[in-house]
Amino acid sequence: MPSQLHPLEVNPTTGEPFLRLKSHNNIILTPPRLSDIAILPEYFNDSRVYGWLSSPPQPYLPEHAEQWIAKSKGETDNVLSALAAAETSEQLLTVDQVPVRAIREVREDGTEAFIGDMGILRTPYGELMGSEVDWEKKAGREKENATLPVGDPNIVWSIGFYLAPSHHGKGIMSDVLATVLHDWAIPRMCVRRLLCNVFVGNEGSMGVFRKNGFVLTRTIENHVEARGEKRSIHVYEWNA
Ligand SMILES: CC(C)(COP(=O)(O)OP(=O)(O)OC[C@H]1O[C@@H](n2cnc3c(N)ncnc32)[C@H](O)[C@@H]1OP(=O)(O)O)[C@@H](O)C(=O)NCCC(=O)NCCS
């Protein structure tokens, strides 16, 4: 009988599932934890992080962190429950979540520091799903994509990620994306199509996508508004 957590490992002390990065052996991915709430405001109030993101509120308050962890932990708890419930099944369950999205550095003394997050979700960029930007079709396309059944290879997915500024530029997020994509998203979620975007000028994020085989398909001027400023984007796509 296969373990439904395959290829995740399980911490023998805490019982928590985890996935170790391919190239950074001291970095693991786990479900979000309530203790992450305390550190999130530090990261999301740092312009080296929020300056490249449009969604986190600014200033980022403890209540925003509480809401975010409640949501993301709830989603990963649900998928872990579904996997546990299928433990006697002969076949591996296909799911629509990555249960290990929190990035943690394991220190020499065994303590773990929360250093970032990577999520994969059904695309919130319906306006980019055709060859031309179409805001009128955005909501309908996103709804249609959201109703495709779990495991449908036609689902269009998107990725969001950030890392603590202290850990930028060390190849960590490239490794996170490679590990999650090949060890979980492709085999366990049947992810086949990814549509992502980055603000023009975000060299680190562009590098992460480029190194993972994503193709730069379009650059769109003044596409989104973030904190009162219009931002241009590069669109990156990946197809299995
Ligand atoms: C974007 C981010 C996640 C990148 O993670 P990272 O671990 O620093 O990226 P990597 O170290 O894996 O770098 C990937 C590539 O980009 C290059 N790169 C990284 N930072 C760079 C920078 N500031 N300028 C130029 N190139 C950069 C790296 O050199 C690497 O390419 P190489 O291996 O060919 O040299 C991180 O910078 C971050 O959290 N930024 C703030 C939030 C954010 O931008 N999120 C993404 C929104 S789309």
The ligand as a Gaussian input file, in Angstrom:
#p B3LYP/6-31G(d) Opt

LIG

0 1
 C       11.869000      36.674000      -6.047000
 C       12.575000      35.867000      -4.974000
 C       11.595000      34.858000      -4.412000
 C       13.759000      35.157000      -5.640000
 O       14.234000      34.163000      -4.772000
 P       15.787000      33.878000      -4.623000
 O       15.953000      32.645000      -3.831000
 O       16.447000      35.105000      -4.160000
 O       16.172000      33.602000      -6.159000
 P       17.398000      32.709000      -6.641000
 O       18.551000      32.960000      -5.727000
 O       16.929000      31.321000      -6.828000
 O       17.755000      33.387000      -8.026000
 C       17.242000      33.009000      -9.267000
 C       18.093000      33.633000     -10.351000
 O       17.875000      35.034000     -10.374000
 C       19.090000      35.716000     -10.127000
 N       18.818000      36.783000      -9.173000
 C       18.346000      36.652000      -7.927000
 N       18.194000      37.866000      -7.366000
 C       18.609000      38.759000      -8.290000
 C       18.700000      40.179000      -8.305000
 N       18.319000      40.907000      -7.246000
 N       19.164000      40.778000      -9.422000
 C       19.547000      40.042000     -10.493000
 N       19.461000      38.703000     -10.536000
 C       19.002000      38.078000      -9.445000
 C       20.035000      34.723000      -9.532000
 O       21.345000      35.050000      -9.817000
 C       19.582000      33.437000     -10.138000
 O       20.130000      33.227000     -11.410000
 P       21.536000      32.456000     -11.621000
 O       21.481000      31.228000     -10.786000
 O       21.536000      32.209000     -13.086000
 O       22.578000      33.380000     -11.155000
 C       13.087000      36.761000      -3.823000
 O       13.983000      37.687000      -4.346000
 C       11.966000      37.481000      -3.116000
 O       11.377000      36.950000      -2.181000
 N       11.646000      38.700000      -3.557000
 C       10.564000      39.491000      -2.954000
 C        9.169000      38.906000      -3.230000
 C        8.959000      38.606000      -4.698000
 O        9.487000      39.258000      -5.574000
 N        8.128000      37.581000      -4.973000
 C        7.823000      37.156000      -6.338000
 C        6.780000      37.989000      -6.943000
 S        6.468000      37.497000      -8.629000

